[in-house]
Amino acid sequence: MGALLISAIYSTGSLADSQIMVVANVGAAPPALEKSEIRNLFMGGVSQLALHPVALTPGTRERLIFNTRIVGLTESRVQSYWAQMRFSGREKPPVEVDSVNAMIRYLLNNEGSVGYVPANTPLPAELTVLYKAG
C-alpha cells in the first residue's frame, strides 16, 4: 500500500519541480516583463501593454503552477476574485483554453495574446518567451 502511494506521488510529479514559461505572440519587439506585471495582466490590473491574457481551464496542472508561482493565489481564490469582478461588472477574466496545444494555437492566431505553458514545451518561432518561473 505504501509503495503504491509513493509511486502515485512520483508519477504525478511535484509542483516544486515544475517550470512554467509565459509566452506571447508579440511580433518583433517583445517586452521584458516582471512577475508583478504578469500577475497584474492576468488578474485584470492596469497595464501599459496591449497584451491579452489567455489562461488554461481550471483543473489543469499548468494553471495550478501558474496561479501558485506567478499570481500567488490558490485556484479557489482566483475563482472567487473573478466571480466578484464579474458580479460588479468591473473586469472580465482571461479567455480560457482547454489544453497546452490549444493555448499555442490560440496564441499563434491572435497577435498580442499572452499565455503560459510548461517550460519544456517546444515553441513555434512566432512565439516569444517573456518570463520563466521555476
TAPEVEN-V152058 format. One record per helix or strand of 3 or more residues. SS is the DSSP state (H for helix, E for strand). FROM is the first residue (numbers start at 1). LEN is the number of residues. If there is no record, write none. Layout:
ss:from:len
SS:FROM:LEN
SS:FROM:LEN
//
This chain:
ss:from:len
H:2:11
H:15:3
E:20:5
H:35:8
E:52:5
H:61:11
H:75:14
E:95:3
H:100:10
E:113:6
E:128:6
//
